[in-house]
Amino acid sequence: MEIDEKRSGNDMLYSAKMMKINDLFVQIYEQAKKLGFGLIKKKKRELKERKKGSAKEKAKLDVHENQIQFALERGVPAMVSAFATRRLLYPSQAFELIHCSRCRINWTRDDGLYLLEVNRMLRGGGYFAWAAQPVYKHELPFQKQWKEMEGLTTTRLCWELVKKEGYVAIWRKPSNNSCYLGRDAGAQPPLCDPSDDPDNVWYVGLKACITRLPENGYGTNITAWPNRLDSVPDRLHSIQLESQISRGELFKAENGYWKQMLTGYLHTYHWERKPFRNVMDMRAGFGGFAAALINLGMDYWIMNVVPVSAPNTLPVIYDRGLIGVMHDWCEPFDTYPRTYDLLNANRIFSTEQKRCNISTIMLEMDRILRPGGTAYILDIVFLMDEIQAVGKAMGWQTTPRDTMEGPHANWKLLICEKSLVSKKKKRSM
């Protein structure tokens, strides 16, 4: 299996270079494919085959930022993010494989602070692949860097060096804490304090400690793809919710709700005819919207955004084989302008109206929505006039619709389309 593909940059994805490690790569690829982690390829034909996967590209903000814009233009999941002093906006045990190719990160500096963050995001038993000069060059400075990396990963982080061949080295993270607990007293880096929440990521600094894996195996023992999309993840039971209804019932209810809603959207508004590819759910919950789209066979990828004002359900989203981030909708979202084809805003305004203005959120929606893109806004009736007025002021074409509950329901649907030509240009034409 060979792919003629050239890629550079700091990304989290499968690389064609890994295919040179034949037997090992096939083994990892097959395992990751079963877990639902898709292979991002540049060829359009291969992108269409990646319906069931979840993969992320992430570029370092300063040097490789244009790669993210190019990835989004090609319909590949991507997000701008700076690897600096704070945790990245992903939960613990989010990825089965993290790949770094010529990413210009000194992994051993500050006692491996950045690699500890990778360890936090890596699922128990997951893989870290590193394609860099210290792996294959024999000059003394590079060999010194390799020895430092080898000592940090295998001795201190308890990672197993599975293979080193050609340009690539691959490590495997342990699936439990036994190796960490078996280290000598005072070993560095230490284990994180049991009170540390590894899923708390919003404006949280990087921590110079090893994230503990749950003793109950949550996040490590996950169902194989595609069954994991609809099965109830173990980590659902650890989510903090203010509800009298059981988490399992809420999970199933959300799935059923979006299956019914999206079946109606597809049939009524003919989504199959629309050029949707990059889709965002602005208030994702357990990821029911994304799961319903996948089950309905739509060839989209969905960015599931969990607002900071809502329960942190990101671990559940990733355990389902989906992707997502945490975000505060009173602030700009970390992406380029005009990068999403469809925005699903389900009750986002009624949720956030006490924290920031409706216009603040809608202006950000307008920034990230492509010309010709669509926003589906479902919210309470008494906010609809203001939402529609702001939409019209931005040049959107707005169409109010009744929900399935009928014209007297407390909720209304507003379909907004962003024009290809601005209002100002239209007047001058």
N, C-alpha and C positions, 0 to 999 in steps of 0.2 A: 504494500500500500504506500504510494508515493504521491506527494502533492507538490507541484512546482509553485512555491509561494515564498516571497521575501517579506520579512517583517522586522521592524526594529521598534525599540521603545520599551516602556515600563508598563506591561499589561498583565492582566490576570486572565489567561486563556491558554488553550492548547496551542502549541507551536509546531510547525512542520519539522523543525529541527529535532523534536523529540522522537520523530518517527525513525531516526537513525538508530535509536536504541530499540531494535526490532521487537524482540520477545517481551521485554519489560514493558515497552510502551503499549503493545497490544493488550497486555494484561491489565495495565492501569486504565487504558481507554475503555475496555469492555466493562470494567468495574464502575468507572465514572459514568458511562453511558447508562448503565442500569440504575444508577443513583439519580439520573436526570440532569447531569451536567453536560450541556451540548458543546459541540466543537465548532468554534467560529472559524469560518473560512472566507476567503475573499471572493470566491466565485459565486455568482448569483444563483446558479443552479444548486450549489451546496448549501447556500443560506436557506433556500426553500425546504431543504430536507431537515433543517434544524428546528422544526416546529416544537418538539417536546423538550428541548433542553433549556437550561438556564446558565448563561455564561456572561461574564462581565469583562469589559476592557476598562482599564484605569490608567491614565497617563499622568506622569509627574507634571505639575502645573506649569513649571517654568520652561522646560526644554521641549517636551513632546506634546504640548497641548493641542496642536492642530490635528493629531491623530484621533482625538476624541471627536472632533467636528467631522472628520472624514468618516469615522465609523458610524456616526449617527446618520450622515447623509446616505450611507449604504444600507441603513436599516439594521444596524448591529447594536446591541445593548451597550451603552457606554455612559460614563459620568465623569465630570471634572472633579478632581480631588487632590489636595495637597498633602503629601506625606511629610509632616513636619513635627508639630508638638502635641497634636491632639489625636485621639482615637479616630480611625476612619468610621464612617457612618453605617457600618455593618455589624450585625450581632456576633456573638461568639459562635464558633462552629458553623460558620456560614458556607464555607467552600470546601469541596472535596479535593480540589487541586488549585494551587496558586502557582503561577508561572511568572518568572522575572527574567526578561531577556535584555541584556545590556542596559539595565535600568539606572546605572550610575548611582546606586545607593551603597554606601559603605555599611554593610550589615553588621559588622563587628564593632563599630564605634559605640561609645557610651554603654559599654557592656551589653551590646546586642539589643538596644532598646527597640529598634525598628523590627528586628526579627521576632522579638517578643510580641509585638503587635500582630505580625503574621501568624504566630503561634496561637494567639487568641482567636483569630478569625478562622483558622484551619480546623476542620472537623477532626475528631479523634480517629486515628487511622488514616488521615488524609495525607496528601503528597505535596511537597514543595519542590519545584523544578527551577534550577538556576542555570542560565546560559550566559556565561561571562568569561572574560579573559583569564582570571585566576584558575578556572577549571581546566584549561587546555594549554596555557602558555607555561614555558619552563624557565623563564627568566627569574632571577632571585626575588625581586619585589613581588611578582605575581605568586610565586610559590609560598612566600611568607604570608600573603593574604589568604591563600588556600588553607595553610596550616591553621591560621586563626579561625577561619570559617569552620573548618573541620572540628576544631576543639570546642567551639561554641555550640555547634549543632549536636554532635554525637556525645560529647562528654557532659555538657552542662544542660542542654535542652532535651537530652534523651532521645533525639531523633536517630533513626536508623538510616545510614547511607546505603540505599538500595542499589544504586548504580552510578558509576562515573565513567562516561565514555564519550569520546569526541568533544563536542562543545558543551555538553549538558551533564549536570549532576542532579540526582534525584534523592530526596530524603523522605522518610515516612514518619509521621508523628505517632507517638504511642496512643493506644486506645484506652488507657486508664492511667491512674496516678502512681502505680507501683514503683516505676523507675524513679520518679521524682522523690517519693518518700524514702527510697533506698539510698539516696545520696548521703555523703558525709555531712555531719552537723556543720552548719555555717556555710554550706555550699552556695555559690552565687551563679545566677540570680536566684533569689529565694522564691518560694511559692507565694502567691498573692494571699492576702488575708482572707479568711473565709467570708468576711462581711463585704468584700468587694463584689460588685455586680458586674460581670463581664459583658452584659448586654446594655449597660448604661453608657451611651456613646455621645450624647449631645453635649458639646462643649466640655468633654472630659479629657484631661491630659493623658498622654502616654504614661504607662506605669512600668517601672523597671522590675517586674516580677513575672513569674510563670503562672498563667491562668490555670486554675484547677479544672479538671474535667469532673462532671457530676458523678458521684459514686453510683447513682442509679442507672447510669448509661444513657441518660437523656441526651439527645443530639448526636450520639455516636451510633446507636442502634436504630437505624431508620429503615423504612420499608423501601423495597426496590421500585424503580420507575417502571410503568406509569402508575402503579397502585398508590404510590406515596402522594400523588396529587389529591386524591379524595379520601385517603385514610386519615384518621385523627392522630396527629403527632403526639408523642409523649410530652414534649415541651409545652403543649397547650395547657397542661395541668399546673404549670409553674407561672402562668401569666396572671398578673394581678388585675382582677376585674371586680367592679362594683355591680354585681348582678345576683339576683336570687335564682336565676336559671342556671343550670349546670353548664359548664364550658362546652361539653360535648353537644348539648342541645343547641347552644348558640352557634357552634361551628356548622352543624348540619342545617340550621335555619338560614344562615347566611348563604350557604351553597345553594339551597333551594330557591331562595329569593332571587339571586343573580341568574340562576338558570332560567327562571321564569321571565325575568325582566329582559335579559339579553335575547332570548328566543323571540320576544315581542319586538325588540329593537331591530333585529336582523330581518324579520319578516315585514315589518311596517316601513322601516327606513332604508332597507336594501343595502346593508353594510357591505355585502359581497361585491357591490358595484363601486364602492368607494376606495380610493387609494390609501387605505390605512395600513401602516406598518408599525411606526413608533407610537405606542399608546401609554398613557399614564393614568393610573387610578390615584387621585389625590387624597383619598381617605380609604385606605385599603382594607382595614380590619384584618381578617384572617386570610385575605387573598382570594375571596370567593369570586370577585369579578374576573380576575385573571384566569382562575381555574375554569370558570364557565366558558370563557372564550376559547380556551384550549380544548375543552370537551366538545365544543360546537364546531371544532375543526377550522377555526379562523387562523390564518397565517400572520399573526401579530406577535410582537414581544411586548410585554407589559411591565412598566416600572411601577411597583407598588410602593406608594409613599405612606408612611405611618406618621401622622402629625404628632408633635411633641406633647400636645394637649390630650392625646388619646393613650390608652394602654399600649405598652410596647409589645406588639404582636410580631415583630420581625423574626424572632426565632421560629415561630410557626410557619411564616411565609417561606423561609429558606428550607425548613424541613419538608415542605410540600414540593420542593424542586423549583420554586419561583425565585424572583429577585426583587430587592427593594431596599429602601433607605429610610432613615428617620429625617424629618424636616419640620421647620417652623414656618408656616405659611405667612407669617408676618415679615419674613425675610426673603431675599432672592433665592431661587433654587440653583444649585450648582450645575448649570448646563449652558450651552450656547443659545443665542436667540434662534427662533424658528426651527426647533429640532423635533417637535412632536406633532403628529398628525391628528391625534384624538385625545382629548382630556375628559376624564370622567370625574365630575365634581358632585359627589353624593353627600348632601347635607354639610358641606364644608363651611358654608357661610353662616349657617345657624350655629355651628360649633365654634367658630372663631370670631363671631361678631363682637364679643366683649373684649377681645384681645387686640384687634386691629380693624381698620376700615374695610368695607367691601371693595372699595376702589383699589386699595393696596393689593389685594389678592388678585383682582381681575386684571390689573395692569401687568402683574407678573405672568398671569395666564396668557395675556396677549403677547408678551415678549417671547415666551417659549413655544407658542403655537405657530405652525407654519401658515403662510398665506394659502388660503383654500382649506385649511384645517377646520375641525369641528370641536365644539365643547358641548357636552351634555350636562346640564346643571339641574339637579333635582334637589329642591329645598322647600321650606315652609312658605305658605302663600303670602304672608304679609311682607316677606323680603323680596318677592319677585318683581315688584314695580321698580325698586331701587336697582336690583341686579340688571334688569332689562334696560333701564335708563343709562347705566354705566356702559353696558354693552353697546348700545346705539351710539353713545358719545365716542367710543373707540372705533366706530366704523363697522361693527359687527352687524350681520343680519340675524335678527332674533325672532324666533317663532315659539310662542308658548303652547304647551300641550297639556292635556289632562293625563293623569296617571291611570293605572289599571283600576284604581278605586273609584274613578268617575269624577265629574265636574265639581262635586261638593267636598272633595277630600281636602285634607290639610296640607297636602303636598302638590306641587306643580313641577312639570318638566319644562325647561327652557332650552331649546336647541339653538346654538349660536354658531354661525359660520363666519370665519375671518376672510374678508375679501382679498382677492389677489391684487387689487388696485386700491390704494389708500383714498380716503374721502377727499383729501386735498387735491390729489391728482385728478380725480374724477371731475371736480369743478373746473379745473384748468383745461380739460380735454374738449 
